[in-house]
Amino acid sequence: ADDIDIYEYQMDIGMSRILDHGWSIGLDVPILFNSASSKAEHASGDRHSTSAYGLGDIRFTVYKWLLKTDVVRKGNIQFGLGLKFPTGNYHSEDYFYTDPNDKTYKELAPVNVANQLGDGGLGITTDFNAYYNFSRIFSVYANGFYLISPKDVNGVASWPPGILPANAIALFHAATYDVNSVPDNYTLRGGANFTFDKLVVTTGLRYEGAPAHDLIGKDDGLRRVGHIFSIEPGLQYKFKKSFLYSFVTLPVARATIETVPDDRMAAITGMNSITPGHFANALFFVGYTFTF
């Protein structure tokens, strides 16, 4: 197939410290390995793979439970505010094969924006977490995350060398379609837990994506945006001071949306188009959490 196959692997190392009066702090350190296999990204016409791996964008967050935590409660709500630091390499490069006549010729260029290790911008993160226990067996949960990205674009070229015709290069530049954007991102989750001794069965819903317009700052540059709605079943197994968990996210509905550069392209050419987006066919999560 001529489609782009993208695979992303992420290991999150998360650390948190519980403080007094319902306060806590958290540090999230992601390690990423991303790859793309395609014909479309290589002007030679052959299928090749590009990849990027290393440290992602680190997050530091301060959390606060709204209700007092020194008594047993059926439910509570927690809010978090933090920073996402541009520690991931947002201009990761690999080799692209650019000559249809010389299949061995290759050039070093930025990888697909979906495979970059970071976005190059300092972001503001907002979180909320909530739960309510109806009984020892049945409880519900909800959480949300929104990344505010004030930075507009990061200066990294959006398209591999050799695939754009000469008459398209100036057009793409005029629409700011030739440079990567730094978009906002969001996630909403909610569901129910069923506890059977040490085993917890989870069933939930997940809605996530990236908007065409940021809360703060401009909306220039190529951004592959849209939203995806998924079901999210999972399992947790509790130990004395730790628990093991696993869940899978399976899409139910997904859609890409029109961006600011899309509108500019339509105004120039008179033709409407939407930047193609990439949504995962499935997400798999496995984790282990312990206290000490």
N, C-alpha and C positions, 0 to 999 in steps of 0.2 A: 504494500500500500504506500501511497505518497504522503499519508498523514504523518504528523510528528508524534512519536511515542516518547512521553516524558515520564521519568521515574524519579521520585524524590524520597530520600531516606533521612530521617532526623532523629538524633539522640539528644534529649533535653536533660541537662543536669540541673535540678532544681534544689535550692536550699532555702529554708525559712527559719525564722527565729521568733518565738512567741514572747511578747513583752507584756507588761502589766496593763490592766484596765482595757483589755480587748484589742490592744494594738499588736501588730506584728509586721515584720519585714520579709521580703522575699527576693531572691536572686535567681534568674533563669538564664542558663548558659547553653545555647544550642550548638550542636555539631552537625553539619549537613554534608550529604553527598547527593548531588543532583546530576542527572544525565538526560540527554535528548538524542534520539536516533531518527534520522529523516533523510529524504531526498530533497525536500523543498528548501532546506537551508544551505544546500551545497550546489553552486552553479555548475559543477561538473556533471550533475544529473545522477550521480550514484548515491547510495545510502551510506552515511557515515554517522559516527557518534561523537558528541561533544560532552564535556562534563566539567563540574566544579565541585570542590570539596574543601571543607575547613570550618573555621569558626563562623557562626552566624551573628546576628545582632543580639546583644545581651540586654536583658531587661532588669530593672530594679524597681520594686514596688513597695509602697507603704500601705498597710491594710488596717481597717478599724471595724470591729463589730459594733452595731448600733445599740444592741441591748447588752446589759452586763453579762459577763461570762463566768462570774464567780458563783452562780447558781445554776442548777440543772433546768434547762428550758426545752420546750418542744420545738422551738424554731428560733431563727435569728437571721439577720441580714448583715452582710459585710460589704463595705466599699473599699476600693483600692485606687490609688493614684501613683503613677510612676513615670519613669523615663525609659525609652528604648534608645540605646546608643548605637551609632553606626560602626560597629566593630567588624561586621561581615564585609568581605570584599565584594563591593557592588560593581566592579569592573573586571570580574573574572574572565579569562580568555582561554580559548582553545583553538585548534586548527580547523579551518574550513577549506574545502577543496573547491577552487574557484574557476578552473579552466576545463571546459568540456573537451578540448583537444589534447590536453596533457593531464591525464587522470591522476598523476602523482603530485601535481603542483598544489601547494596549500599555503594559506595565509593565516596569521594569528589575528584573532578578532574577538570581541566580547561575545560570550555565549548568550543564548536566549534569556530574555528578562525573567522568565519563569524559573530558570536555573541559577540565577545570581544568588550569592550567599547573603546579601543584604541589599538595602535600597539606598544607602548613602545619606540618609537623613536622620537627624535627631527627632524622635517622636515622643509624644505625650500619651501615656496609656491610662485608660480608665477601666475599672473592673467592678462587677458586683457579683456576690454569691449569696444564695439564700437557701434555706431548707426548712422543712416542717415535718415532724414525726407524728403521724396519726396514731401509731401503735408501735410495739416492738418489731412488728413484721413489715409494716407499710409506712413509707415516707416519700416525700416529693422534694425535688430540688430544682433550682434555676440558677443560671449564671450567664454573664455577658461580658464582652470585651470590645472596646473600641480603641483603635490606634489613630491618633490625630497626627498628621504629617504636614507640618507647615511648609516644608521645602517643596519647591515646584518641580524642577527636573534635576537630574544628577550628572548630566553631560556625557553619559555613555550612549554610544550608537545603538540604535534599536535593531538594525537589520544587518545581516551578514554581508560581507563584500561580494560583489559580482552578481547579485540576484535582482537588483533594481535596474530597470532600463534607464537610459540617460534622461529621457523626458520626464521620468517620475521623481528623480532626485530633487529637483528644484521645487516641485509640487509638495513633496513630503516635508521639505524644510519649511516651506511657507505655512504649512498646517501644524508645525512642531511635531510631526509624526515620525521624525527621524532620531529622536532622543528619548531615553527612558524617563518616565514620570516617577514621582514618589507619592503613591496614593495612600489614602486612608484604608483601613481594613476593619472588619467587624465580625463578631461571632455571637450568636445567641443559642443557648442550650436549655432544655428543660425536660423533666421526665420523672420517673418513679423508681424507687428501690424496694425490693422485696427481700427481707433478711431471713435466712434460714440458718440459725446458729452462726457458724463462721463464714458461710457462703452468702453473698449478696448478688441477686440477679437484678440488672438494671435494664430498663427500657426507656428510650428517650427520643427526642427530636432535636435536630440541629439546623440552624439557618446561618449561613455565612457568606461573605463576599467582600467586594470592594466597590465603592461608589464612583460615579463619574465626576462628582463634584466634592471637593474636600471641605471640611468645616472651616479650615483656616488656610489661606494661601491660594495660589493660582492652580489651574487644572491642566496645564500644558503637558505635552509629551505623550508618548505611547504608554498606555496602561491597558492591560487585559482585565477588564472589569465585568462584573455581573454578580449573580447570586446563585446559591445552590441550597436546596432544601432536602434534608436527609433524615432517615431513621437511624438510631444509634443504640443497638443492643449491646450489652456488656456483662461481664462477670467480675466480681471481686472476691478474694479469699483472705480472711483476716487471720493474722498470727498474733502473738502476744504483744509485740511492739512494732508491728509492720503489717502491710497488706500488699498483695499481688493483684494487679488488675489487668483486664484486657477488654477492649471493645472495638467494634467495627462501625464505620460510617458508610451507609449505602444510599446513594442519591435517589430521590423520588422525582424531583423537578429541578431544572437548572436553565439559566438563560443569560446571555450576554446583553449588555446595554450600550447605548450610543455614548461616545465620549466627546469632549470638546474638539480634539483634532478631527473626529469624524464629521462634526458639524462644519468645521472649516473646509474640509475636503469637499463636502456636499455643496457649500457655497461657491467654491472655485470651479468644480466640475459639473455641477448640476445633477450629480448622481449620489443617491444615498447609499451608505455602506456602514457596517458596524465592524469594529476591530475584532478579529477572531479571538475568542477566549479559550482557555484550557481548564476543564473541570475534571477532577479525578473520578475514575470509575468506582473506586473504593479507597477508603483510608483505614489502615490498621494501626491500632495503638496497643502497646504492651508496656507496663511499667511496674516498678517496685518502690514503695515508699516505706521508710522506717524512721523511728525516732531514737534519739540518744541523748 
